[in-house]
Amino acid sequence: MLALVAAGRRTDARALARLLPDLVGLASRLQRDPRVPRRWKLALGCLVAYLAFPLDLIPDFIPIAGQLDDVILVVLVLRGLARATGPELVREHWRGDLTWLRRVGP
């Protein structure tokens, strides 16, 4: 987020700041749901750890590509989880703006 602010993209940084708590809450609720298979709980845990870890595959200070690796991982995990359990389960646990969830596609 700091890279976005430094690049003059405050609107994008605000949107990301609002989205992160929703994603963390979603992952937390899905971790506790017994309907989620163990391998997807592991994938969610790894995703949250990767997003929280300060080092990325592509550093965030590289414009566009720096944030793209994070977005791709979030989309892959959420879509895979939605395919494995049904999109209704992901929607049931989502507390944020549904516009974001529709963009991801589960």
VENRA-V516111 format. One line per field, one symbol per residue. ss: DSSP state (@ for helix, = for strand, . for the rest). phi: phi as a letter, one per 40 degrees, with the letter a starting at -180 (. if undefined). burial: 1 if it has 16 or more other ideal C-beta (glycine too) atoms within 10 Angstrom, else 0. Layout:
ss: ???
phi: ???
burial: ???
This chain:
ss: .@@@@@...@@@@@@@@@@@@@@@@@@@@@@@.....@@@@@@@@@@@@@@@............@@@@@@@@@@@@@@@@@@@@@.@@@@@@@....@@@@@@@..
phi: .ccccccgbccccccccccdcccccccccccccccccdcccccccccccccccccbdbdcccdgccccccccccccccccccccbhccccccccbcccdccccchc
burial: 1001000010001001000000100110110000010001101100110100000100010000011011001100110011001000110011000000100101
